[in-house]
Amino acid sequence: MNNLLFDFTVDKSTKTVFITREFEAEQSLVWDAFTKKEILDQWWAPKPFESRTKVLDFKVGGRRFYAMVSAEGQELNYSIQTYTSISPKTNFKFESVFADKDENPFPPGSSWDLTFSEENGITKVSISIYNESLERMEKMIEMGFKEGFTATLNELGNLLQTLKK
């Protein structure tokens, strides 16, 4: 289905990126894809990279610590996501910061807010990413965040089609 909504907007005045994406899948499955390690690691990276979750404690105050892994299997970049709010199946928020392999953070970071809603078997995910620093946001955009995250969400869309069979 090619008429699924996808929108990616950068608002430099508020240092926020807004992403809205629809998926042809039930809300509970899409929620699981964002919150369960075994599904998350199958799509949370633009190919040829992979995501390798080392810790996932999905609760308020819990965290996800993961690495971006090259096609050769080398861990390149690390991130920590600290969960600040969870409303099961509908919304969760986390603070995200890059880190080293020992989980030492490299501020500044960003605040993610993800909202999930379903209508007629189509689940809409609305994401806002507030950056503490305009410079950090601009650097992410320059490094291809839009292209990479678009490819990543497309990967999720494909994965959801195989998971719901």
N, C-alpha and C positions, 0 to 999 in steps of 0.2 A: 504494500500500500504506500504510494508515494505522496499522498496528500497529507501526511502527518506534519504537524506544526514543528518548525524549528526556527528559533530566533536567538540571535547572539548580539547583544548590545553592550558597548563600552561607554560608560558615563564618567569622563575624567573629572567632572566637577564634584562628583560624590565619591570618586575613587572606587567605583563599583562596576562589576561586570554582571550583566543579567543574561541568563540563559534559560530558555524554555524549550522543552523537547517532548514530543509525544511518542509513546511506544504502543504498539499493538499487542498489549499483554495486560493481564490483571494486575491491579495495584499491589496485591500482596507479593507477587512474583518480582515486580520491579523494585519494591522495597527490599526484598531479600537480596537482589542483585547489588544493592548499595550497602548492605549491612552484614552480609555473610561472606567470610573470607574465601570459601571455596568457589563462590560465584564471582566475587569482586576481583580476584586475581586473574580471572579469565578475560577481563575486558578493561580494567582501569589502567590502560597505557596505550599510546598509539603504537601500532605495529611498526617496526619489528621488536619494539620494547615489550617487556612484560613487567607486571607488578608482582612483587614477592612480599606478602604480608608476614612480618615476623611476630607481631603482637596485634591481636584484635580483641579488645574488651569493650563491647558495645553497651555502654551504660553511661549515665551522666557522671563525669569525672574520669571515665575510662578513656582509652586511647587506641589508635591504630598507628603502628610504626611499620613503615614499609620501605622497600627499595625499588627503584626503577632498574631493570636488568636488561643489559644489551642482548642482542641475538647470540653473542658468544658466551653468554652466561655471566658476564661481569656486572657486579652491582655498581651503579654509577651515582645515582642521587638518592638521598633518603629524605623522608618526610614524616612528621608527627602530626596526627590529627587528634585533638583532645575534644571529646564530646561534652558540650555544655548544656544541651537540652534535647530531650527525646519525647515525642508524642507518637506512640507506636502506630506505624503504617501511614502516618500523615505528614510528619515533619521531624527533622532533626537538624541540629546545628553543631558546628565544630570550629575550633581554631586550628589553622593549618600553618605549619612553619617548616622550612627546610632544616635539615639536621645532618650531622655526620653519622658514621656507622655506630657510634657509641651513644646515640640519642642526645648529643649536645646540640641544642637548637641554634639556628642562625636567624634571629629576628631582623627586620620586621616580618610579620606574617599576614595572614588574611583570615577573615571570618566568613564561613560558608553557612548558608541557610537554604535547606532543601525542603520543598513542599511537594507532596504527592496527592493527586486527585484522579479519580477514574470516572469516566462517563462512557457508557455503551462499549465496554471492553477496551477503551483507549485510556491509557494512563498518562497524565501530564505531569512532568517533573519541572518545577520552577526553581531555579537556583540563583541566588544572589551571592556574589563574592565581593566582600568589602575588603579593600587593601589598606593597611595602616599607612602605607606610603605610596604616593603617586609614582615615585621613581620605580618602586618595585613593580607596580602594576604595568607601567610602560615597558619595563624590561621584559616582563612575562609576555606581553603582547608582541614585542619585537622578536622574542625567542620562538614565536609561533604557537602561542597558547590557543588561539582561536582554531587554527588548523588542526593542532594536535588533539584538542578536546572534542572538536567536531568529529574527527576520525574515531576517537575513543567512544563517543556516544553512538556512532554508527555501528561500531563493533558490538556494543551492548544491544542495539536493536537486532542485529543478526543473531546474537547469542540467545536472546529472549525467544526468537522464533524456534530455535532448536530445543530450548528448555520446556516450552509449553506443549510439545508434542507428546 
